[in-house]
């Protein structure tokens, strides 16, 4: 008998965080790695947010807070949802968490039991299936494809439903594809979700990052009747370049929010007091820094798409949001690349890292073999250098 809990035996570390640690170690050894694998804005946290944290320290705001987060931050989150999304919440329906990932984890702990099934459209963020399993439930991956815009259709959803289905995770804009659901596409799923009484976990962390005039929408915005069955998971990491501050938040019906707060009281006591004050400044402060970052990402998106278009072997759908591209790379499978042959996305990512010194993430981690995720949360110079290295490698194989 294993001395470890059974639910941990097949639990693997996050592939994206593992890659980031490997890249940092390689850089420390003197390797000139271009990191196009990390899902983290490369911009500094705006100064007015930093100053709010410094002021919190100087004011002695360094003790426990309510488990669900300070009231003024929860009120600010309510105002954000009202202003940006037309959704009305009370502070008792908001829980401030230790990052967006923590919001997702606690929502799943509150909603799902052993025997439950949760629909996870693929490609999916690498953390969704493990978090479902840690709640004792079973993730059910439902494939989508580039030809269909990586949109989950009602027909595909209906085929995946069983009497045990209890929830569905919807991530828009998407990591890894950059896909953005329209209101109509969400509304098409609503009748099935409502008739089966499913919970919707809406991961909105990339809300602020959309392009080409595409408007953000989540399920309660498209279908207000599903607001009582939806948990919105969000945070400040991507919008304000605050990944290390570890502040997320969720909005949910009062019963779910209070349950999450109880879970959190036993897990972390509360989110970091100082980071909460920084998040309050971010959400209530000027929006210009976030918009400038979005505009910079839009330029980088066009750059990486243009560069990928010139590399034989890649076929790249145009993303409408987030800061990722997810090209099909099967055109490079079977070809000699620096004396090696790739027959999978894992093998290709390994070749790109060791031979080109460019870090990417294989599609297998996102439930979609054959694709590679590139992040353009890197400077234009890094994108140009990294794609140039890959282009030279690919050209030698043709």
N, C-alpha and C positions, 0 to 999 in steps of 0.2 A: 504494500500500500504506500502511495506517495505521501510524503509529509506535507505536501502543498495542497491547497484547495483545488478541487477538480476544475473549477471555472478558470483557473490561471494556467492550466497545463499547456493549452494550445495558444495562449496569449502571446503575440509577438510584439516587439517594440514598433512604434510608428516608423514606417519606412522613410518618410520625409525627414523626421527628426534624426533618424539614424544616418541618413545621407548627409545632413547638415553637419553632424558631429564628425563624420568621416572626412568631409571636405575641409573643415577647420583643422583637423589633425594633419591632413596632407599639406595644407598651407603652412602650418607650423614647421613642417619638415622641409620647406623651401619650394614646394611645387606651386607653379603659377596656375592655379585653378580658376576658371571662370565659372561661377556658380549660377546656373540657370535652373536650379532645382528647388531653391528655397521659396516658400510662400510667405514672404515677409517684405513689406515695403522697405526700400533702402533710404528713405527720407528720414531726417531727424524729427522727433516729436517737436511740434511747435513750441516756441519759447514761452508763450503765455500759459501753456499747460504745465511746463516744467516749473514755472514760477509759482503756480498754484500748489504744487507739491512741496516746494521749498517753504512756502508760507505755512502749509499744514504742519511741517516739522517744527518750524520756529514757534508756531502757536501752541505746540504741545498736543496736536491732534494725533496722538500715537497710541491710543488705547483701544480696547474692544469697541466695536460698533454693534448695532442690532444685527442679528444673523442675516436678515434679508437686505441689509444695506441701509445707509443713512437715508432719512426721509427726503431731504432736499434733492438727493441724486435720483431717488425713485420718482419724485415729482417731476424732475427734469426729463426723465425717460418718458413719462406720461405725455409731457408737452411735445417731445420729439415725435411720438407716435401720432399725436393729434395733428401737429403741423405738417409732417412729411407724408403721412400715410392715411390721414382721415380716420384713424382708429382711436376710439376713446377707451382709456383704461384708468382705473384708480390706483393709487400707490400700493394698496393691498393686493393688487394683481401683478405687481412687479417684484422680482427678486434680483438683486445684484449678486453676481457670481464671480468666481476666480478665473475669469476668462470665458470666451464663448464656448470652448470645448467643455468646460465645467457645466455650463448651462445645459448643453446637450446631454451630458452624462446624468445630471440630476433629473432632468425631464424623463429620461428613460427609466431611471430607478423608480420614479414616482408612478409611471404609467404601466409598465410591463411586468409580467410574471412569467415563470417557467411555463412552457406550453404555448405562449403567445407567439404569433408571427408578425414580423414588421417588414413591409415592402420597402426595398432600398433600390431605387432606379440606378442602373449602372450605365456609364461610369459614375462612381461614387467617391466621395472623400474617404480616404483610407481608414478613418477612425469610426465611421458609422457601424460597420458590422461588428467590430470588437466591442463597442459600447452596448449594442443590442445584446450580444452574448453575455456580457457582464451583468446585465439585468436578468439573465436566465432565459431570455426569449431567443427566437430563431430569426436571423436575418434572411429574407427571401430576395435575392438579387433578380431584378427584371431588366433585361438588356434593352437598351436603346441604341440607335446608330446615327452616324453622321448624316446619312441621306435623309433621315427624318428630323434633323436638327437636334438630336439627342433629347427629344421631347417624349415623355411617357404618354402613350395614347390610352384612351379609355379601354380599347380592346385588349391591349397588353396588360393593363391593370386588372381587368375582369378575369383574364386567364390565370392570373397569379393568386387570386383570392381563394381562401379556404375558410371553413368555419372557425379556424383559429386566428385568422388575420385580425389584428387589433389596431395597427397603426401604419403610417406611411411617412417617410422622410422626403421632404422636398427642399432642394438647395438651389436657389436662383438669386443672383448669378451663380453659376456652378464652378466649383472646384472638382474636377480638373478641366472641364471643357470650355468654360466661359459662356455656356449657353444661358439665355435669359428667357424664362417663360413669359408669354403674353397673358393678359387677362383672359382672353378667349380660351387659351390652352388650359389654364387653371380651371376655368368654369366648366370645361368639358369633362374634367375629372370629378367635379363636385357631386353630381348625382349618385355615383357609385360610392363615394366616400360617405355621403350623408345617409344613403339607404342602408349601408352596412355599419353605421355608427363608429367609423374609424376615427382615431386620433391622428391629427396632422402635426408633425414636428417640422416647422418651417425654419430652415437655417438661412438667415438673412444677412450674414456677416459681410457680404460684398455689396450690400444695397447701394452704396454711394458710387460704385464703379460700373457705370454703363456707358455705352458709346453709340455713335451714329443716331442719336436722338431716341434710342430705345428707353422706354419708361419702365421703371421698376414696379412690380406688383407682387404681392403675396396672396395666399389663399383667402384670408379675411377681407382683403381689399377687393378681390374679384368676386367673392361669394360671402357676403356678410353673415349669412345663416350658418356658416361654418366657424365663425369666431369662437363660439363656446366649445368647439372641439379642436381648437388649434393652440399649440404652444409655440410662440415665436422666440427663437434663440438668436441673440445678437451680441454686439460688443463694440468696443472702441478700437480694437487692434488694427483693422485694415483701413478704416476711415481716417484715423488720426495718427497713423504710424505709431501705435502704442502697444506693440506685441508683447514686450517684456513687462508691461505694467500689470497685466493679468486682471483685467476688468471686463466681464461680460454682463449680460442681463437677459432675463426672459420675461415675457408677458404671457399670462395664462389665466384661465378662470380661477376665481379666488380659492377654491378647494385645492386645485393643483398647485397654485403658488404657495399656499400655506404649507402643503406637504413638502414641497421643495425646500422651503425655509427650515422646516424641522430637520430634513435630511442634512442640510448645510450646517445647522447648529451642531450636529454630531460629527461632521467631517472636518470643517475648517474654522468653526465658530463664526467667522465673518470674513468678508474680503478685506484686503489690506486697507486700513483707514486712510493712509496717505494717498494711495492710488485712487481711492474713491473721490477724494477732493480734486485730483488731477482730471478724472473722468468727468466730474461735474463741470469743471472749467471747459473741457473739450466740447461737451454737448451744448452748453449754454453760450459758448464764446463765438467769435467770428468764424464764418464758414469759408472764408477765402483760402486759408492754407489747404483745406481738404479739396477745394475745387482746383487749386493749382496742381496738386498731386494728381488728381484725376486727369487733368489736361496733359500732364507729362506722360502718364500711362497711355493715353490715347496716341500720342506721338510714338511711343515705344512699340505699341501694338502694331501700328502701320509698318514700322521699321522691321520688326521680327517677321511679320507676314511676308513682306517683300523679299527678305533674305531667304526665308524658307522656300519661297516659290522658285528661287533659282537653284535649289539643291535637288538633284535627281533622287528619287526614292521616297520623298515626303509628299503627302497629300494632306493639306491643312484646311480644315473648316475655319471660317471667319468667326471668331468669338465676339459676342455682343457685350460681354461684361467681365468682371474680375481682372486678373492680370496673368492669365495663362493662355497658351495655345496647346492643342492636343492633336498633333498630326498623326495620321496613319503612317507608320514607318516600314510596312511590310515590303515596300519596294527595295529596301536595302537588305532584306533577309536573303541569305544564300550567296551574297557577294563577298569577295575577299576585301577586308578592311584592315589595312596594316598587317596582313598575314593571318588575320582571324576571320571567322565566318560567324555571323549572327543568325540564329534561328529562332530568337524570341526577343521580346522587348527588354527582358532582363539582360540578355547577352549583349544587345546593342548598347544599352545604357552603360554597361561595364566597359565596352570598347571605347565609347565616347569619353568616359572618365579617364581611363588609363592611357589611351593613345592620343586623344585630343586635349586632355585635361579640361574637359567641359562636363559639368555636373548636370544631369537631367534625372527625371524620375520615370521608371518604366511603367507602362500602362497596366501591367499585371496587378500592381498594388491598388489600382482603382477599379479592378474587376473587368478590365478590357485589354486583353492581350493584343499585341500588334501596334499599339500606339505608344508615344513618348510624350510626357508633359514637359514643356518648357515654360519657365516663369520669366516674364519681362519686368519683374520687380528688381531690375538691375539697370545700371546706367546704359546709355546709348553706346558708349565706347565698349562696355563689356558685351553687350548683345552683338555688336558688329564683330568684335574679336572672336567671340565664341562661335558664332555661326560661320565666320570665315574659316576657322579651323575645321569645322565639320564639313564645309563645302569642299575644302581641299582633300579631305579624306575620302569623301564620297566620289569626287571627280576621278580619283585614282582607280576606282573600282569599275568604271564604265569604259 
